[in-house]
C-alpha cells in the first residue's frame, strides 16, 4: 500500500483514530538533528525512530491516509526570529482538531471542537511564544493535501523531502494580526514561560 513495506503497514494500520496516531507519535523521540537539518520521510521516521514537527506531521498524515482520510498538513508561520510549526488538521463530527508533535509542553494535540481552520489555528496563539515570552504566531496556510507529492515519493523517500517544507513556506498564508495588534501584544508572564520550557525529550539523554 502506497509503496510501504509489510512491516511499515503493520505499524500504521492499527492507528485508526487521530488519538491513536497522536499516542504513537508521543512514543517517537524528538529529532535533535545531530548531523544537521533534516526533513525525513515517513519511512525514515519509522526506521530511525526520531521526528521533529514536520517529519511527524507527514507520518501522521500518512497514517490518516491509510484509514481512508486525506493526508493534510498545515503550516503555522511565526515571526522571523522564531520557528514555524506544522500540524495535521483532521475533521470529526463536523469540527476540526489537530495532531501535533512537539518537544515542549505546549503546541500539542487539539481536540476536534473548532468550527473553522482559523479557530483551530487561533487555539495555538497564546502558547506560541519565544524564549523571552513574545507571542510570535503571525499567519497560517490552508490545509495542504500531501498526495500532490506522490510522484516525488514523499512517503518512502530515502532522501530528505525538503520540497514539502519549501512548498509549505512558499504558499499563501492568511495573516492573523495587524501591525497595531502586534505592537500592543503582552508578553507571556513568568509562569507561562516556565511551562513553555518543559520538554519531553532531553538532548543527549537518548
C-alpha positions as CSV (number, residue, x, y, z in Angstrom):
1,X,0.0,0.0,0.0
2,X,1.4,3.4,-1.1
3,X,4.8,1.7,-1.6
4,X,5.1,0.8,2.1
5,X,6.6,-2.5,3.3
6,X,4.5,-5.0,5.1
7,X,6.2,-4.0,8.4
8,X,5.6,-0.3,7.8
9,X,1.9,-1.0,7.1
10,X,1.7,-3.3,10.1
11,X,2.8,-0.4,12.3
12,X,0.5,2.2,10.9
13,X,-2.7,0.2,10.1
14,X,-3.8,-0.1,13.8
15,X,-3.8,3.7,14.2
16,X,-7.4,4.0,13.3
17,X,-8.1,7.4,15.0
18,X,-6.3,10.7,15.5
19,X,-6.0,9.9,19.2
20,X,-4.1,6.7,18.4
21,X,-1.9,8.4,15.9
22,X,-1.0,11.1,18.5
23,X,-0.2,8.4,21.1
24,X,2.0,6.7,18.5
25,X,3.9,9.9,17.8
26,X,4.4,10.5,21.5
27,X,6.5,7.3,21.7
28,X,8.9,8.5,19.0
29,X,11.8,10.6,20.4
30,X,12.3,14.1,19.1
31,X,14.7,14.6,16.3
32,X,17.5,16.8,17.6
33,X,19.2,16.7,14.1
34,X,22.7,15.9,15.5
35,X,24.1,15.6,11.9
36,X,22.4,18.8,10.7
37,X,19.0,19.8,9.4
38,X,16.7,17.0,8.2
39,X,13.3,16.6,6.6
40,X,12.8,12.8,6.9
41,X,10.1,10.9,5.0
42,X,7.6,8.7,7.0
43,X,9.6,5.6,6.0
44,X,12.8,7.0,7.6
45,X,10.9,8.2,10.7
46,X,9.6,4.7,11.3
47,X,13.1,3.2,10.8
48,X,15.2,5.8,12.6
49,X,12.7,6.4,15.4
50,X,13.1,10.2,15.5
51,X,11.0,13.1,14.3
52,X,10.5,16.8,14.7
53,X,7.2,18.6,13.9
54,X,7.0,18.4,10.1
55,X,8.5,14.9,10.0
56,X,5.9,13.7,12.5
57,X,3.2,15.6,10.6
58,X,3.9,13.7,7.4
59,X,3.9,10.4,9.2
60,X,0.6,11.3,10.9
61,X,-0.9,12.4,7.5
62,X,0.1,9.0,6.1
63,X,-1.4,7.2,9.0
64,X,-4.7,9.0,8.3
65,X,-4.4,8.2,4.6
66,X,-4.2,4.5,5.4
67,X,-7.6,4.9,7.2
68,X,-9.1,6.5,4.1
69,X,-8.7,10.2,5.1
70,X,-6.9,12.9,3.1
71,X,-3.2,13.3,4.2
72,X,-3.4,17.0,5.2
73,X,-0.8,19.2,6.8
74,X,-1.0,22.9,7.7
75,X,1.8,25.4,8.3
76,X,1.8,27.8,11.2
77,X,4.1,30.7,10.4
78,X,5.9,32.5,13.1
79,X,7.7,35.9,13.3
80,X,11.1,35.8,11.5
81,X,13.0,35.3,14.8
82,X,11.0,32.2,15.7
83,X,10.3,28.8,14.1
84,X,7.3,27.7,12.1
85,X,5.3,24.7,13.2
86,X,3.5,22.1,11.1
87,X,0.3,20.4,12.3
88,X,-2.1,17.8,10.8
89,X,-5.7,19.1,10.8
90,X,-8.5,16.5,10.9
91,X,-12.2,16.7,11.0
92,X,-14.6,14.8,13.3
93,X,-18.3,15.4,14.0
94,X,-18.1,18.5,11.8
95,X,-15.3,20.2,13.7
96,X,-11.6,20.5,13.3
97,X,-8.8,19.2,15.5
98,X,-5.1,18.7,15.1
99,X,-2.3,16.2,15.6
100,X,0.9,17.9,16.6
101,X,4.4,16.7,17.5
102,X,6.5,19.0,19.7
103,X,9.1,18.5,22.4
104,X,7.5,21.2,24.6
105,X,4.5,21.3,26.9
106,X,2.6,23.5,24.5
107,X,1.5,23.5,20.8
108,X,0.3,19.9,21.2
109,X,-2.8,17.9,20.2
110,X,-6.1,19.7,19.7
111,X,-9.5,18.1,20.3
112,X,-11.9,18.4,17.3
113,X,-14.0,21.2,18.7
114,X,-13.1,24.0,16.4
115,X,-15.7,25.1,13.7
116,X,-13.1,26.5,11.2
117,X,-9.5,26.2,10.4
118,X,-9.0,29.8,11.7
119,X,-10.5,28.8,15.0
120,X,-8.2,25.8,15.2
121,X,-5.1,27.9,14.4
122,X,-6.0,30.6,16.9
123,X,-6.1,27.9,19.7
124,X,-2.3,27.9,19.3
125,X,-1.9,31.7,19.5
126,X,-1.3,32.3,23.2
127,X,1.0,29.4,23.7
128,X,3.1,30.2,20.7
129,X,5.9,32.2,22.3
130,X,9.7,32.7,22.0
131,X,12.3,32.4,24.7
132,X,11.5,35.8,26.2
133,X,7.7,35.4,26.1
134,X,6.9,37.3,23.0
135,X,3.8,35.9,21.2
136,X,5.1,35.1,17.7
137,X,2.4,33.3,15.7
138,X,1.7,35.5,12.6
139,X,-0.1,33.6,9.8
140,X,-1.2,30.2,8.6
141,X,-1.6,28.2,5.4
142,X,-4.7,26.4,4.3
143,X,-4.5,22.6,4.7
144,X,-2.3,21.0,2.0
145,X,-3.1,17.6,0.7
146,X,0.3,15.7,0.5
147,X,-1.0,13.5,-2.2
148,X,0.2,16.3,-4.6
149,X,3.7,15.0,-3.9
150,X,3.0,11.3,-4.5
151,X,5.0,11.2,-7.8
152,X,8.0,12.5,-5.9
153,X,7.8,9.7,-3.3
154,X,7.3,11.7,-0.1
155,X,6.1,8.7,1.8
156,X,9.0,6.4,1.2
157,X,11.9,8.5,0.1
158,X,15.4,7.7,1.4
159,X,16.4,11.4,0.7
160,X,15.2,14.4,2.7
161,X,11.9,15.7,1.3
162,X,12.8,19.3,1.5
163,X,10.3,20.1,-1.3
164,X,7.4,19.6,1.1
165,X,8.8,22.1,3.6
166,X,9.6,24.6,0.8
167,X,6.1,24.3,-0.6
168,X,4.6,25.0,2.8
169,X,6.7,28.0,3.3
170,X,6.1,29.5,-0.2
171,X,2.3,29.1,-0.5
172,X,0.0,32.0,0.6
173,X,-0.6,32.4,4.3
174,X,-3.5,34.2,6.0
175,X,-2.4,36.9,8.4
176,X,-3.7,36.7,12.0
177,X,-2.7,40.1,13.3
178,X,-2.4,43.7,12.1
179,X,0.6,45.8,12.9
180,X,-1.2,47.7,15.7
181,X,-2.2,44.4,17.2
182,X,1.4,43.2,17.1
183,X,2.6,46.4,18.7
184,X,0.3,46.0,21.7
185,X,0.8,42.3,22.5
186,X,1.5,41.4,26.1
187,X,4.3,39.1,26.8
188,X,3.7,35.7,28.4
189,X,4.1,36.0,32.2
190,X,6.9,34.2,34.0
191,X,4.8,31.2,34.9
192,X,3.7,30.7,31.3
193,X,7.4,31.0,30.2
194,X,8.4,28.4,32.8
195,X,5.7,26.0,31.4
196,X,7.0,26.6,27.9
197,X,10.4,25.5,28.9
198,X,9.2,22.0,30.0
199,X,10.4,19.4,27.5
200,X,9.5,15.7,26.9
201,X,12.8,14.5,25.5
202,X,16.2,15.7,26.8
203,X,19.1,16.3,24.3
204,X,21.9,13.8,24.9
205,X,19.7,11.5,27.0
206,X,18.5,9.3,24.1
